[in-house]
Amino acid sequence: MTAQTTLAQALILSNGIQIKNRLFKSAMSEALARRDGAPTPELVRLYSAWASGGIGLCVTGNVMIDARAIGEPGNVVIEDDSHLVELQSWAKAATGNGTQCWVQLNHPGKQAPKGLNRETVAPSEVPFRSDMQAFFATPRALEDSEVQALVQRFGVAAGVVKRAGFSGVQIHGAHGYLVSQFLSPHHNTRSDAWGGTAQKRRHFVLEVYRAMREAVGPAFPIGIKLNSADFQRGGFTEEESIETIRALADAGIDLIEISGGTYEAPAMTGVQNKTQLDKKESTLKREAYFLEFAEKARQAVRTPLVVTGGFRSAQGMAQAIDSGAVDMVGIARIMAIEPDVPARLLAGLPAQHNVKPLRTGIKAIDNMGLLEVSWYTGQLKRIGRGNAPKPHESALWVFVKQAFQMALAGKKKRQPTKLRAN
């Protein structure tokens, strides 16, 4: 069996949903919403390009469940049916060409840049490491009633996603956002029903899943993106991740995407430091960052698994699937500079570009995941506006531009609303 034959196989989920091939576009933040959080024609154009490019399952980026808590300027926000018409247009384009498109639902928790929101909330009042505190505020710990309200927001948003015509939904439980924060003993130091033990730290994600399942019914796919580990001292470990995977599988989750890291330890981008991945020679040869962990997860559950991060060739992708460790392979950053790369891979052709960690030459910026988010978001905006990507665009220039836009958006958000006379 050739690599392209392996990648072209359909995957049938336990609920009978069929995904046309084994290529999975992992979430990237597009920042292409209107100021009120509604999808735009640029999002429609971007996702139409990806659907035409041949991807089997396309996951959207960072759709927020609360307008008071966004991760970047331009996030789509789903709180109710207010923007259902715009969401339906987006869904129609994104599910063209037989593509499955699942909406990733998220809340940033503490991982929102300073000034972007009126306040930052999280499971506990735990600050970022010292060299990042200029960029991220220390959060306020959520009250129990607020935690329960957030659970319900996830459920409401999932129901809207289904009504809009998308194919499924994904919980963002990785990369240091709110769900990931609840799972991590570093970020979650609570002693109530939502923390204190590994089982209690899993309570939030399981309640989010149950609320979403209640809203969409048994046949609508729900997946999750989950860290294999945080790669932070005192953080979410591989052992806890395996137990979380078991609990989610028992609850009925349809697909699990494995990743790892946070903004403070961005293992998902390939940025390495002494607290992150053990880059053994055997791991480098196998391309994917988290494949060894996926093998451990496969021993624990039969739920379909996806690994995202590090794949460089169709042969490496097919090898991961043929080994039985994963059922799909995740690609992301290459899709921002080469949106039709799935069609090339399925035709037995290599990608036209190589993806490497970005560098500005400024260590504090290079060591945090925000740089990667900013640069690739810029490429997505180009596609959405009908322009070609710029694979060699300056990372430093993009970071400076994005920082200015975030500061401007935060200033506008903090300005008091002017009363109008009737």
BADREN-416892 format. One record per atom (N, C-alpha, C, O, CB): residue in one letter; x, y, z. Coordinates in pm, whole numbers, plus 50000, padded with zeros to 5 digits. Glycine has a CB too. Layout:
BEGIN
aXYZ...
//
This chain:
BEGIN
m500854988050000m500005000050000m500895012550000m501795013850082m499045000050124t500625021749908t501415034049900t500965043850007t499905042150068t501295040349761a501785054150028a501445064350127a500145071250091a499295073550177a502565074550141q499965074649964q498735081649926q497515072749937q496415077749963q498855086949786t497675059649918t496545050449937t496115050150082t494915050250111t496915036349890t497095049850174t496775050150316t496045063050353t495045062750424t498045048650400l496555074250305l495965087250340l494585088950279l493755096350333l496875098450294a494315082250168a493035083850098a491925075250157a490765076650116a493205080549952q492235066350250q491205057850308q490185065950388q490545075550456q491845047250398a488925062150378a487885068550459a487965063450603a488415052250627a486475065850400l487535071750697l487435067950838l485985069050880l485365079550864l488355076750928i485445058250936i484065058250982i484065058551135i484615049551199i483285045750928l483445068751191l483365069951337l482325060451393l481535054751318l483025084351376s482315058751523s481405049151586s479935052851567s479055044251574s481715048151733n479675065851543n478285070151521n477865069151374n476775073451337n478105084551569g478745063551290g478435061551149g478865072751057g478755071450935g476985059551135i479355083851113i479815095051031i481085090950956i482005085251014i480085107551118q481135093950826q482295090450744q483115102750710q482585112950665q481845083350617i484415101750732i485365112050693i486105106850570i486615095650572i486375115650811k486155114750465k486535109450333k488005105350320k488335096950236k486235119650229n488885111150400n490285106750400n490895109050537n490205113550629n491095114350291r492175105850552r492805106050685r493565119050714r494355119550808r493755094450697l493345129450635l494015142150655l493125151550735l491965153850701l494395148550521f493685156850842f492955164550943f493595178350954f494745179550994f492965157151081k492835188750918k493375202350935k493125206751077k491975209051117k492735212250834s494185208051154s494065212151293s493755227051302s493995234551207s495355208851371a493235231251416a492765245051432a493915254951429a494985252751486a492005246451562m493665266051361m494525277851367m493615289951382m492545290651322m495445279051238s494055299551463s493225311351484s493255320251361s494335324451316s493695319151608e492075323251305e492005331251183e491895346251211e492395354351133e490835326751100a491245350151322a491045364251357a490395371951242a490835382851206a492385370851394l489335366051186l488665372051071l487195374951098l486395376151005l488775362850951a486815376251224a485435379451257a485215394551256a486175402351261a485065373751394r483955398551251r483605412551270r483835416351416r484085407751500r482125415151228r483745429351446r483955433851584r482915428051679r483185426751799r483915449051591d481725424551627d480695418651713d480805403551723d479945397151783d479325422451662g481865397651665g482085383251676g481445374951567g481505362651573g481605378551805a480845381151467a480195373751359a481215369751252a482175377151229a479065382051296p481015358251187p481885354451075p481775364450960p480765371350946p481525340351026t482805365050878t482875374550768t483005367150634t483255355150632t484065384050787p482815374250524p483065368150392p484485362950377p484725353450302p482775378250283e485455369050447e486835364250441e486945350050497e487675341750443e487775373650518l486215347350605l486205333750659l485585323950560l486075312850543l485445333250792v484515328150495v483875319650394v484855316450282v484955304950239v482615326650337r485595326450236r486545324350127r487695315150171r488105306350095r487105337850079l488205317150292l489295308850343l488885294250352l489615285350306l489735313750481y487715291650411y487295277750430y486835271250300y486895259050286y486185277050533s486385279250207s486085273850075s487365269050008s487375258649942s485395284549987a488455276650025a489745272649969a490225259550031a490725250849960a490795283649992w490075258250162w490495245850227w489635233950186w490145223050163w490455247450378a488325236050176a487445225150133a487805220849991a487835208849962a485975229550140s488065230449903s488445227149766s489795220349759s490075212849666s488465239749681g490645222949860g491995217349862g492075202749898g493155196849889g492815224849956g490945196549938g490925182049955g491035176650096g491125164550113g491995176449879i491025185250197i491145180450335i489935171950373i488815174650328i491295192250434g490145161550455g489045152950497g488235158950610g487015159850602g489585139450539l488935163250716l488285169450832l489005182450863l490205182650887l488295159950956c488255193350862c488795206750885c488225212051016c487015212851032c488445216350765v489095215551109v488665221051237v488905236151237v489995240751204v489425214251356t487875243751273t488015258251277t488905262551392t489225254551480t486645265051288g489305275051391g490165280151497g489425288351600g488685297551565g491255288351437n489615285051727n489305294051839n488005301851827n488015314151820n490405303751854v486895294851824v485595301451833v485255302651981v485145292652051v484475293551754m485095315052027m484935317452170m483485316452214m482565319452137m485495331052205i483295312252338i481955310352391i481465322252472i480325322352519i481915297952477d482325332452489d481995343852574d482665356252515d483885356852506d482455341452721a481855366152476a482395378352416a483265386252513a484055394652471a481265387152367r483135383552643r483955390452743r485335384352756r486195389752826r483265390252878a485555372952689a486815365652703a487245360352568a486955348852532a486675354152806i487945368652492i488465364252363i489975362652374i490615368552461i488095374352250g490525354652285g491955351952288g492765361152200g493915364152229g492215337952249e492165365752090e492795375051997e491715383951938e490555380051933e493565367451885p492075396051894p491105404151822p490645396651697p491465390551627p491705417951785g489355397151668g488855390551548g488385376351569g488065369551472g489895390551445n488345371451694n487775358151720n486285357951688n485565367451721n488015353951867v485815347351625v484375344851618v483885341651758v484565334751834v484045333251518v482695346751793v482095343951924v480695338251901v479905343851824v482045356952013i480395327251969i479045321451963i478485320952104i478915313052188i479075307151899e477505329652130e476805329852258e475345325852243e474715321252338e476905343652323d474795327652121d473385324752093d473215324351941d474195323151867d472435335452160d471965325451894d471675324751751d471795338151679d471355339351565d470295319351732s472375348151742s472415361651685s473035362051545s472595369651459s473175370851776h474055353851524h474765354151396h474555341151318h475445336651246h476265356451420l473385335351332l473145322351270l473255323051117l473795313751056l471765317151309v472765333551055v472835334750910v474285334750862v474625327750767v472115347450863e475135342650928e476545343050891e477225329650916e478055325150837e477265354250968l476875323151027l477435309951056l477005299750952l477805291050915l477005305351196q475785300550905q475305291350802q476085293150671q476395283250605q473805293350777s476395305550635s477185307950514s478585302050528s479105295950434s477285323150485w479165303850645w480495298150672w480445282950665w481305276750602w481005302650812a479445276950728a479325262450730a479145256850590a479735246550556a478155258250819k478345263350508k478095258550372k479395258050291k479645248350220k477075267450302a480195268450303a481475268750231a482455258450287a483155251750211a482085282750239a482485257350420a483465248650486a483185233850466a484105225750476a483515251750633t481955230350438t481585216150420t481425212450273t480885201850242t480305213050495g481885221150183g481845217950042g482825206750007g483725203650085g482145230249959n482635200749891n483545190349841n483605178249934n484625171349941n484945196149823g482505175650006g482465164050096g483315165250219g483655155150281g482865152050023t483675177650257t484555179950371t483765180050502t482685185950509t485315193250355q484295173550602q483785175050738q484415187650798q485625189350792q484095162450825c483605196350856c484135208150924c483565208951065c482355210151083c483815221150845w484435208151165w484035208751304w484495222051363w485595226751334w484625196851384v483645228051444v483955240951506v484645238651641v484135231451727v482665249451525q485805244851657q486525243751783q486015254451879q486125266351852q488055245251762l485455250151991l484945259352092l485975261152202l486605251552247l483605254252151n486135273752246n487245276652334n486925288452426n486055296652398n488505279652252h487655289052536h487695300452627h489165301952664h489785292152703h486765298452755p489745314152655p491175315352678p491615314052823p492775311152850p491635328252627g490675316352918g491115316853057g492165327653073g491985338853024g491665303253101k493265324553142k494325334153168k495135337453044k495885347253043k495235328953276q495005329552940q495875330652824q495295340352721q495105336852604q496085316852761a495035352452765a494585363352680a495525375152704a495755378852819a493085367152709p496055381152599p497015392052617p496455403652698p495255406352695p497465397152482k497315410252769k496925421652852k496165432152773k496525435452660k498155427952916g495105437252833g494355448052772g493305443852672g492505452152629g495265457052708l493285431052635l492335426652532l490925425652588l489955429352521l492765413252475n490795420752712n489495419552778n489475428352903n490525432452953n489205404752814r488285431052954r488175439453074r488865432853194r489445439753278r486695442053108e488795419553201e489505412153305e489855398353252e489305393853151e488665411153435t490765391853321t491185378353284t490805369053398t491085371853514t492725377753254v490175357853364v489755348253466v490355334553436v490725331553323v488205347253472a490455326353540a491065313253529a490625304853649a489965310053739a492625314353521p490985291953651p490635283853768p491195289553897p490545289154001p491135269753749s492425294953890s493105300054010s493915312353975s494175315153858s494005289254073e494295319654077e495055332054059e496545328854050e497315331654142e494775341954174v496935322953937v498315318953915v498895327453802v498375326853690v498425303753882p499955335153828p500505343753723p501325335953620p501675324353643p501375354553785f501615342353509f502555336953412f503965337853468f504205344653567f502445344353277r504895330953401r506295331953443r506745346453425r506155354053349r507205322153361s507805350353497s508175364353510s508445371453378s508085383153362s509395365353596d509075364553281d509425371253156d508225373153063d508365379352958d510495363553084m507045367753101m505845369353019m504785377953086m503735380453027m505255355752987q505055382653209q504055390353281q503815404253222q502825410753255q504465391753424a504705408753135a504465421353065a503395419652958a502765429352916a505765426453002f503195407152913f502235404252806f500905398952859f499865400852796f502825394352710f500925392152975f499735385453026f499495389053173f500415388353255f499865370153010a498265392853205a497915396853342a497705384753431a497375373853383a496665405553341t497885386553560t497525376153657t496005375353662t495345385553680t498135379053799p495425363353648p493965362253639p493265362753775p493875360753880p493605349553569r491975365453769r491105363953886r490555349853888r490175344553784r489955374453886a490515343554005a489985329954017a488465330154000a487775338654057a490365323654152l487955320853922l486525319753897l485775315054021l486255306454094l486265310353782e484585320754043e483685315654146e483005302954095e482935300553974e482625326454185d482515294854187d481855282254148d480685284754052d480515277453955d481345274954273s479895294954080s478755297853993s479205301953853s478525299053754s477895308954054e480345308753845e480875312653715e481375300553637e481215299853515e482025322853732v481975291053705v482415278753639v481215271453580v481255266953465v483175269553739q480155270153658q478955263353608q478345270653490q477855264353396q477925261953720a478375283953493a477845291753381a478675289653254a478125289253145a477805306753417l479975288353269l480825285853153l480555272153092l480575270652970l482295286953192v480305262253176v479935248953127v478705250053036v478675244252928v479655239253244q477715257453082q476485258953004q476735266652875q476095263952773q475415266053086r477655276252878r477975283552756r478535274152648r478195275452530r478985294752786f479375264852688f479885255052591f478735247252529f478725244852408f480885245452659g477765243152610g476625235752559g475785243952462g475395239152356g475775230952673v475505256352499v474715265152412v475405267152278v474775266152173v474475278852480a476705269852282a477455272152159a477445259852069a477325261051948a478875276152191a477565248052128a477545235652048a476215234151976a476175229951860a477795223452137g475115237452044g473805236651980g473685246051862g473095242551760g472725239752081v474245258051874v474225267651764v475055262351646v474655263651531v474765281451811v476195256551676v477055250851572v476295240451490v476375240351367v478315244351634k475565231851557k474785221651486k473705228151400k473525224351284k474145211751586r472995237751454r471925244451378r472475251951257r471775253651157r471165254051467a473715256351267a474315263751156a474675254851038a474845259650926a475545271051204g474805241751062g475095232750952g476515227450948g476905221250849g474815239350827f477295229751053f478625223751059f478505208751086f477445203851125f479485230651169s479605201551064s479585186951074s479815181651214s479465170251244s480605181150982g480405189851301g480735185451435g481315196851516g481295208351473g481715173751431v481815193451633v482365203551724v483565197651796v483615185551820v481295208451825q484525206051830q485705201651904q485895210452027q485815222752018q486965202051815i486145204352142i486505211452264i488005214452258i488805205352234i486145203252393h488395226952280h489825229952289h490265227552433h490045235952521h490135244852243g490885216052455g491355212452588g492855212152597g493415205452685g490815199252627a493545219452507a495005219152501a495585233152504a494865243052513a495475211752376h496925233752495h497685246052469h497515257052572h497765268752543h497305251352337g497095253452692g497075263152800g495845271852809g495825281352887g498225271752788y494795268952732y493545276452744y492725271152862y493215262652937y492715275452612l491505276052880l490775273853005l490615259053041l490905255253154l489425280252996v490145250752947v489945236552979v491265230353020v491325222653117v489345228952858s492315233652947s493655228752980s494095233653118s494745226353193s494665233052874q493755245953152q494115251553282q493445243853396q494055241253499q493735266353289f492175240353376f491495232553480f492165218953500f492195213953613f490015230553443l492695213053394l493325199853404l494695200253470l495175190153521l493435193753267s495335211853469s496725212853514s496865216453661s496285226553704s497455223053430p497595208653739p497805212353880p498645224953896p498635231054003p498485200853953h499365229053792h500105241653800h499145253553795h499305263053870h501135242553685h498165252953706h497235264053688h496005262953778h495375273053810h496795264753544n495655250953817n494455248453898n494875244154038n495255232654060n493545237753832t494805253654132t495175250554271t493945250654361t494055252354482t496215260754323r492775248854302r491525249154377r491425237154471r492125227154455r490325249254281s490565238554570s490325227454664s488835224054673s488405217154766s490855231054804d488045228854576d486615225954576d486325214554479d487205206354453d485795238554538a485105213854425a484715202854336a485455203254203a485425193454128a483235203354310w486135214454172w486795216154042w488315214454050w489005216753951w486465229753985g488845210554166g490285209054177g490695202554307g489865199654394g490955222454165g491985200154320g492525194054441g493045180054418g494005175854483g491475193654547t492425172754325t492895159554285t492785158654132t492095166654070t492075148054355a493465148854074a493395147153929a491955144553884a491515149653781a494315135453884q491225136653961q489835133753925q488985146453928q488155148453839q489245123254021k489175154954028k488395167254036k488805177153928k487975184853879k488535173554173r490085177253890r490525186053783r489915181953648r489765190253559r492055186153773r489565169053634r488895164353511r487415167753510r486765166553406r489075149253496h486875171853622h485445174053634h484955184553534h483885183053474h485095178453777f485735195253515f485295206053426f485155201153282f484115203453219f486285217753432v486165194353229v486085190053089v484975179853069v484325179852964v487415184153045l484745171153166l483665161353154l482295167853160l481365163653090l483775150753263e482165178153242e480895185553247e480665193453117e479535194453070e480875195153368v481735198953061v481625205852931v481155196052825v480255199152747v482985212252890y481765184252822y481355174152723y479885170352741y479135169452644y482235161552735r479465168252865r478065164152890r477095175252847r476045172252790r477855160853041a477425187652874a476545198652834a476445199552682a475365202152628a477065211952891m477545197452615m477545197752469m476775185952411m476005187452316m478965197852415r476985174252468r476275162352419r474775163952438r473995159952350r476775149652493e474365169452548e472935171852572e472365181352467e471215179952427e472715177452713a473165190952424a472695200952328a472625195752186a471775200152108a473575213052333v473505186352148v473585182052007v473065168051981v472855164351866v475005182751961g472845160052087g472335146552067g473445136452042g474615140152031g471375146351953p473095123552034p474095112752028p474805111351895p475905105751892p473445099952061a474235115951784a474795113251651a475695124351599a476335122551495a473675110951554f475765135651668f476575146851621f477965145651681f478105144751803f475915160551659p479015145551597p480365143151649p480865154051744p480705165951718p481325141851534i481465149551854i482165158351947i483575152951964i483765141352004i481415159452085g484555161151936g485935157451958g486585166352061g485945175552114g486725157951828i487835163752090i488585172252182i490035172952138i490585163152087i488495166852328k490635184352157k492075186052142k492655186152283k492265194452365k492455199152062l493565177152311l494035174952448l495555174552452l496195168652365l493455161952505n496115180752554n497555179952573n497995166052615n497365159652699n498005190152677s499095161352556s499765149452610s500435153052742s500535144852833s500805143752508a500885165552749a501485171152872a501615186152851a501565191052738a502885164452905d501805193552961d502005207952953d503465211652926d503745222452875d501545214453082f504395202552962f505825205352955f506205217053044f507115224753012f506245208152811q505495218253157q505815228153260q505995220953393q505315211053421q504705239053272r506915225853473r507145219853604r505845220453686r505255231153701r508305227053679g505415209053739g504205208453818g502925209053737g501855211353792g504205219553916g503025207053606g501855208053520g501175194753492g501405184853561g502245214353393f500355194753389f499605183053344f500575172753288f501355175853198f498535186953236t500545160653341t501505150353303t500905140353205t499695140053184t502015143153427e501755132253146e501295121753056e500375111953128e499395107353071e502485114352996e500705108853252e499865099453328e498455104953346e497475097753330e500505096453465e498365117853381e497035123953398e496325124953263e495105123453256e497155137953462s497075127353157s496465128153025s495855114852984s494745114452930s497495132652922i496545104053009i496005090752976i494715088153053i493755083052998i497035079553007e494705091753181e493485089753260e492345098553210e491185094453212e493755092653409t492675110653165t491645119453108t491115113752978t489905114252952t492205133553084i491985108252896i491565101752772i490645090052800i489635088352732i492785097052692r490975082052900r490095070852936r488725075752979r487695070252939r490735062453049a488695086253061a487425091553111a486575097152997a485365095152995a487675102453217l487205104152903l486475109652789l485975098652697l484865099452644l487365119252712a486785088452677a486355077152594a485155070152657a484205066652587a487505067152574d485195068252787d484065061952857d482805070552846d481695065252840d484415059653005a482985083852843a481845092852832a481255093152692a480105097152674a482245106852873g482045088852591g481515088052455g482125097552355g481555099452247g480095090252459i483265103752385i483895113052292i484165105852160i484495094052160i485205118952351d484035113052047d484135106651916d485525106651857d485855097751777d483205113351821l486365116251893l487695117351833l488575125451926l488125135251984l487635123951691i489835121251942i490765128152031i491995132351952i492705123951896i491165119252152e492235145451947e493445150751885e494475153251994e494185159952093e493145163951805i495665147751976i496725148752077i497725159452036i498235159551924i497435135152095s497995168452129s499015178752108s499755180552239s499865171052317s498375192252058g500265192452265g500975194752390g501515208752399g501745215352298g502095184852406g501725213352524g502345226252546g501355237352576g500145235352570g503155229952429t501895249052608t501125261152638t501905272952577t502955270852517t500905263052794y501395285052593y502155296752549y503495297652622y504485302552567y501335309552572e503525293052747e504755293652825e505735282752786e506945284252808e504445292552971a505255271952730a506095260752686a505515255352556a504885244752557a506175249552796p505725262352445p505005259352320p505545247452243p506085248952133p505045271352231a505395235752300a505865223552236a505145220852105a505715214552016a505685211752328m503895225752090m503105223151971m503665230051848m503305226551736m501675227551993t504565240051866t505115247451753t506485242351710t507005246551607t505205262151788g507075233251790g508425228851762g509475236851836g510655233751827g508675229651615v509055247351909v509995255051992v510385246552111v509515241952185v509375268752038q511675244452132q512125235352236q512885242752345q513565252652317q512985224452176n512785238052467n513685242252574n513855230452669n513275219852647n513145254952649k514625232152772k514995220752855k513825214752929k513945203552979k516045224952954t512675221552939t511535216053009t510545209352914t509495204452957t510835226853088q510875209152783q509925204052686q510295190252636q510745181652713q509815213652569l510115188152506l510195174752451l511605168952456l512595176052435l509695174752310d511685156152483d512935148852475d513125144952328d512515135352282d512945136052569k513955152452256k514095150352112k515125139552084k516245142352040k514475163552041k514745127252110k515615116052080k515715114251928k514815118451855k515115103252147e516785108151883e516985106051739e515825098151679e515375101151569e518305098751712s515335088051752s514225080151701s512965088551683s512195086251589s513945068451794t512755098251773t511585107051762t511715116051640t510745118051567t511425115551891l512905121351617l513115129951502l512865122551372l512275128251279l514525135551503k513295110151363k513105102451241k511635099851214k511225098451099k513855089351250r510835099251321r509425095951303r508585108451278r507365107451263r508895088551426e509195119751274e508585132451236e507645138151343e507925149051393e507825130751109a506565131451380a505535137451465a506045139551607a506765131151661a504285128751466y505655150851668y506105154151802y505535144751908y506235141452004y505715168351834f504275140351892f503565133752001f503165119251968f502235113852028f502335141752035l503865113151872l503485099851828l503735089251935l502945079851949l504225096251702e504805090552010e505085080652115e503995080952222e503605070452273e506455083452180f503505092852254f502405093552349f501145087552290f500375081052362f502155107952392a500905089552161a499715083852097a499715068552108a498665062452123a499645088051949e500885062552100e500975047952114e500515043552254e499865033252269e502415043252088k500865051552355k500395048452491k498885050252501k498195042252564k501105057452595a498375060952439a496925063352441a496185052252369a495105048152412a496595076952378r496765047252259r496115036352184r495975023752270r495015016252254r496905033152057q496915021452358q496815010052448q495695011852549q495185002052604q498125007852520a495295024452574a494275027352675a492865027652618a491925023752686a494565040452741v492705032252492v491365033952435v491355029952288v492405029352223v490885048552450r490155027352236r489985024752093r489385036652020r489175036051899r489095012452071t489105047452089t488585059652029t489555064451921t490765064251944t488355070552136p489075068951805p489975074151702p490875085151755p490435094051828p489175079351584l492145084451717l493155093851764l493785101251646l493925095951536l494245086551845v494155113751672v494855122151575v496075128051644v496005132051760v493915133551519v497195128551572v498375135551621v498665147151527v498695145451405v499615126051632t498855158951584t499195170851507t500555176051551t500845176551670t498105181851523g501375179951455g502645186251488g503835178351442g504075167251490g502735188351635g504605183851348g505875178051308g505885169851182g506965166551132g506355169851415f504745166251127f504735158251005f505325166150889f504985177850869f503315153550971r506215159650812r506885166350701r506695159450567r507035165050463r508335167450732s506165147350567s506055139950441s504855130650444s504375126750551s507345131950413a504365127050325a503275117350315a503705103850371a502895096550428a502825115850169q504985100450353q505465087650405q505415087250557q505025077150616q506885085150356g505815098350621g505755098850766g504335098250818g504075091750919g506415111450816m503415104750748m502005104450786m501445090350773m500775085350864m501195114250701a501705084150659a501175070650635a501765060650734a501065051550779a501475066150492q503035062350767q503665053350864q502965054050999q502765043851065q505145056650879a502605066051040a501925067751168a500565060751168a500185054551267a501745082651200i499835061751058i498525055151048i498685040051039i497995032651109i497745060450926d499605035550954d499795021150935d500265014251062d500015002351081d500795018550825s500945021551150s501415015751276s500275012751372s500425004851465s502405025051343g499105019051348g497965017251436g497905027051551g496945027051628g497965003651490a498925035551564a498955044951676a497895055751659a497305060251758a500335051351688v497645060051536v496665070551509v495765066551394v496095057551316v497375083951479d494635073251385d493685070751278d493685081751172d493295079351058d492305069251336m494115093851211m494255104951120m495545112351154m496085110951264m493025114451127v496035120351059v497215128551085v496835143251072v496175147250976v498385124850989g497265151251169g496915165351171g497985173851105g499175172151130g496705169851313i497535183051022i498415192950963i497775206650987i496555207750994i498645190350809a498585216951001a498035230151029a498815240950958a498325246550860a498035232751179r500025244051004r500745255650954r500985255150803r500945265450736r502065256951026i501225243250748i501415242150604i500165246350529i500245251250416i501805227850565m498995244550590m497735248350526m497585263550517m496775268550438m496555242350602a498335270950596a498285285550592a499105291250478a498865302550436a498765291350723i500055283750428i500885288550318i500695280050192i501195283650085i502345288550358e499985268950205e499735260050092e498375253250112e498335241450148e500885249350078p497265260450090p495945255150124p495515242850047p494595235850090p494945265750103d496155239949934d495785227949857d496755216449878d496805207149797d495715231349709v497545216949986v498525206250009v497875192450026v498515182649989v499345209550132p496635191050080p496045177550085p495925171149947p496215159349930p494685178150151a495505178949849a495375173449713a496725168949660a496815158649593a494755183849619r497775176449691r499115172449647r499545159449714r500065150449648r500135183649678l499325158449844l499715146349915l498945134149865l499515123349849l499495148050066l497665135949842l496835124949794l497175120849651l496855109749607l495355128749803a497835129949578a498275126849442a499715121549439a500265119049332a498175139349354g500305119849556g501665114749563g502735125149542g503885121749514g501835104049464l502375138049556l503325148949537l503725154849672l502905154949764l502725159949446p504945159649687p505365165749815p504815179849830p504425186149732p506895165949825a504805184649953a504445198549978a505485207649913a506655203849899a504345201450130q505065219549872q505965228849805q506815236949902q507815242849862q505165238149718h506415237250031h507125245450130h507435237150254h506735227450284h506295257850167n508475241050326n508825234950454n508385244250566n508535256350556n510335232050462v507865238450674v507435246150790v508495244750899v508845233650939v506035241450841k508985256150947k509995256251052k509575266151160k508825275451132k511395259850995p510055264251284p509755274051389p510215287951348p511275289551289p510435270051521l509405297951378l509705311751342l510695318051441l510715314551559l508415320051336r511495327151390r512475333851475r512495348851444r512505352851328r513895327751455t512495357251549t512655371651533t514055376151574t514485387151540t511605379151614g514765367451648g516045371251704g515935376851844g516935379651909g516715381251616i514675378551892i514425383352029i513955371452111i512855366452089i513365395152031k514765366852205k514525354352276k513175354052345k512485343852339k515605352052376a512775364952411a511525365152486a510315362852394a509335356452433a511365378352560i510405368052273i509315366252177i509385352352114i508365345752098i509365377052068d510595347952079d510755335152010d510335323352097d509965312852044d512185333351967n510395324852229n510095313752320n508635312952361n508295304952449n510935314852440m507765321052301m506345319752336m505515317552210m505845322452102m505855332252411g504425309952228g503615305852115g502885317052046g502375315051936g502655295852159l502805328952107l502065339952049l502645344251915l501895348651827l502045351752143l503945342851896l504565346451770l504025337751657l503665342751550l506095345051780e503965324651680e503455315551578e501995318851544e501615318851427e503575300951625v501205321551647v499805324951624v499695337251535v498935337351439v499085327451757s500475347651567s500405360251494s500805358551348s500105363451259s501305370551560w501905351851322w502415350651185w501455342651097w501135346850986w503795344051186y501015331151147y500145322751064y498745328651050y498085326750948y500055308751122t498295335951152t497025343051140t497095352951023t496135354450948t496685350451271g498235359551008g498415368950897g498305362150762g497745367850668g499745375750909q498825350050752q498715342650625q497265338750596q496825339150481q499605330050629l496545334950699l495135331350680l494325343450634l493425342250551l494545325750810k494655355050689k493965367250646k494215370050498k493305374350427k494405379250731r495425367650452r495725369750311r494855360650223r494285365250124r497225367150283i494755348050258i493925338850179i492465343250183i491775343150081i494055324450232g491995347250302g490605351350317g490265363650234g489115365450194g490315354050461r491265372050209r491045384150129r491315381849982r491275391249902r491915395450179g491585369449945g491785366149804g493205368049756g493455368249635g490885374449722n494175369549849n495575371349813n496355358449834n495915349549907n496195382749894a497515357449773a498375345849792a499125347149925a499435358249967a499385344549675p499415335949992p500215336450115p501625341550086p502075341549972p500285322450181k502325346050192k503715350250183k504555341250273k504755344550390k503875365350223p505055330150223p505775320550307p507035326150372p507495320650472p506155308750226h507605337050319h508865342350372h508685355950440h509655363350453h509885343450261e507485359250482e507235372050545e507975373250679e508105363250751e505725374050566s508455385050713s509225387450836s508385384550959s507305390150977s509735401850840a508895375851045a508185372351169a508155384251265a507155386451333a508855360251236l509235391851270l509295403251363l508275413851323l507585419251409l510725409351366w508175416951195w507225426951149w505795422651182w504985430851226w507385429250998v505485410051160v504135405251188v503835406051337v502715409751375v503975390851139f504795402651422f504565403251567f504305417551612f503375420051690f505765397451643v505095427151564v504915441151602v503535446151557v502845452951633v506035450051540k503155442751436k501855446951384k500715441051466k499745447951496k501715442851237q500815428051501q499775421551579q499685427451720q498585429251772q500025406451585a500825430351782a500825436251916a500135449851914a499385453252007a502265437651969f500375457651810f499725470751798f498215469151783f497455476551845f500285478551678q497785459551702q496355457351682q495675452851810q494555456951838q496125446951572m496345444351890m495785439952017m495645451552114m494635452652185m496645428852078a496655460152118a496595471752208a495465481052167a494755486452253a497935479352208l495295482952038l494225491651989l492855485752020l491945492952061l494365493851839a492715472552000a491445465952029a491115466752177a489955468952214a491475451351984g492115464952264g491885465752407g491475479752450g490635481352538g493105461552482k492075489952389k491735503852421k490275506652385k489555512952463k492665513552348k489855502152269k488475504252226k487495497052319k486435502352350k488275499452083k487865484852362k486985477052448k486795483752584k485725482752644k487535462852466r487855490552633r487785496752766r487105510252767r486745515252873r489165498252822q486905516252649q486275529252642q484805528252682q484125519052637q486405535152502p484295537452766p482885536852808p481965539252689p482285546852599p482605547152918t480805532652691t479825534352586t479115547752603t478655551052713t478825522752587k479015555352496k478365568352501k476845566552489k476355559252403k478905577552388l476125573252575l474665572652571l474135581552461l474615592652439l474075576752706r473145576552392r472525584252286r471145589052330r470395581852395r472415575852158a470825601252292a469475606552325a468455600652231a468735598352114a469435622152317n467245598252285n466195592952201n465585603952113n464675601252035n465115586352288
//
